[in-house]
Amino acid sequence: MKKKLVLIITACMMAMSMTACGIVTVVPIGQEGSFTGQEAFDSSAQSSDDWTAVVDEIKGNAADAAGTLGGDLGDGTAVSGTAKIVEFNTDTPKYYLLVEVDGFDGEVQIQAGGVYSGTALRDTQTLRVFQDFTNQTEWSQYAKALNQEVDAQVVAPLSIDESVAGKTVTFTGVAASGGGKIVITPVEMTIE
């Protein structure tokens, strides 16, 4: 009788363990979207698709830098103007043009390569808002990708070097203040 009971219990346990097993699909890394329907966020593609509209919006909202830079810039203000280039600074990974803007006595830098900092460009444009993204990580990646567009579309074509000192820069961009200086992220720029 004991043997029958042990066999019955063993058979029941095997049956229960067999029903718990199912078919498992192994999904290769990077192909999850083909199974879930949710595609991975591509910040570069998003910023590239948005670039022309972002530039048009910044240009359309840009105030004269000479009259705006002394005021409250908040998280970012669209500005345009001309300035004399004092130097092209490469002492840090955040290259910049140190410029003199008529009518403003403070330090003004225009980001010009290397590492771009800040989210002023992303925060000033209204084409995309935080709610358009899944999470904070995607929102941050979008800001970085827009800054990469600045490098590829605006700064790199100019091949800036030390010889620009003394020349005039005409720019449109987003200005943000902090650390006792104003930093402009350009969306358009020419040097003559």
N, C-alpha and C positions, 0 to 999 in steps of 0.2 A: 504494500500500500504506500509506503514511504517513497518507493522508487517511482510509482505512478504519479504521485504528487510532485516530486522533483522534476519529472519529465514534463508534466503539464505546466508547471511554473516556468521552466526553461523555454518551452515552446512559446508561451505567452510573451516572455521577455524578448525572444528573438523576433516574434511577429511585431511587437511594438517598436523595436529598434529598426526593423526593416521599413516600417511605414514612416519613420522619422527621416529616413534618407530620401533625398530627392535628386533631381538632376541639377547639377551645378554648372553654370556657365562661367568660364574664365574669360575675363575681358582684358585684352592687352592695354597697358598703360598708354594713355593718349587717345584711345578710341572709345572712351566711355560715352561720348555724345551720340555715337551711332546706335547705342543700345537704349539710352535714356531719352534721346530726342533733344537734350540740352547741349548746345554747342559751347565750347570754351570761349571765353572772352578774349578778343584780340585787340588790345589797345592801339597797336600801330595801325591796323586797318581802320579802326574807328576814327582816330585822329586824322589820318590821311583823307578819309572820306569827308570829314568835317572842316578841313583846313580852309578852303576857299570861303565858306560861309562864316567861319570865325574871323578871318581877316576882314571880310566885308563889314561885319558887325563892329569890330574894333575901329576901323577907319570911319565908319558912319557916326560913331559916338565920340570920336577923339576931340578933345579940347586942346587949345593952344598951350603947349608946355610952358611957355614963358609966363603965362598968367595963372597956370594951374598948380605948378610944382610947390609953391609956397603954401598952398591950402591943405586941407585935410584930405589925404589920399585914401584913407581906409584900407581895405584889402586889395584895392587895385582901381586905377583910374585910367581910362583910355586917353592917351595924349599923342600929339604930333608936333613936330617943330624941326628947327635946325639948331645945330650947336657946333662949336669949335672943338675938335678933338685935341685934348692935352696930351694923352698917351694911350697906348695899347698895353694894358697891364697883364702879364702872364706869370706874376709872382706866386699865384695860387692856382689850383686847378680850375677855379671859376674865373676865366678870362673876362675882361671887360674893357670897354672904352671909357676912359675918364673924360668927361666933356664939360664945357662951360656953356650954360644956357643963358642967353640974354635975359636980364630981369630976375635972375635967381642966383643968390650968393652961396647956396649950400653945395655939397658934393653930389654929383649926379654920375651914375655909372649906367652904361648900356651893356647888357650881357652879350658876350661875343665869343662863345666857344668853350671848349673844355666841358666843364660841368655846369649845368644850368640849375639854379635853385629857385625854390618858391613855386607857389601855385596861383600866382596873380592872374596869369593868362586864363587858366581854367576857371577861376572864380569870377572873372569879369565877363566872360562870354555867357550868353543865355541859351545857346542852342541845346546844350545838355545840362541837366541838373542832377543832383545826387540820386534822386528817385529813379533816374533812368538806368541806374547800375544796380547790380545784385548786392554789392557790399562796399565797404570802405576801401578794400584792397583794389577793386576795379576802378573806383573813383580816383584813387591815388595813381594807379597805372595810367589812367587817362591824362592826368596832369603831366606826368613824365613824358608821355608820348607826344603831347602838344609841344613841350619844350624841345623834344627831338625834332619835331617839324620845324621849329624856329631855326635850329642848327642847319638842317638840310635845305630848307627853302630860302632862308634869309641870310644867314651868316656865312656858311661854307662857300656859296658862289662868289662872295666878295674877296676871298683869299686875303684876309686881313693880316697885316704884319706891322712892325714898328714904324714903317714908312708913312702910316696914316696920320701920325702926329702933325698938327698944324692944319690939317685939312678940315673940310666942313662935312658933317654928317646930317642927312635929312632922314628923319625917322617917324614911324608911327608904331605905337606899342602900348604896353600896359605898365604904368608906374606904381610902385609900392614903396612905402617908406619904412625904415627900420634901421636901428644901429646908427642913427645920426646921418644917414645918407638916403638918397633915392636911387632905386634900381629899376631900370626900364628893361622889360623883355620886349624886343622888337618883333613886329609882324611884317614890317616893310622897312628897308633901310638902303640908302645909297650914300656913297662917299665920293666927294669931289675935291 
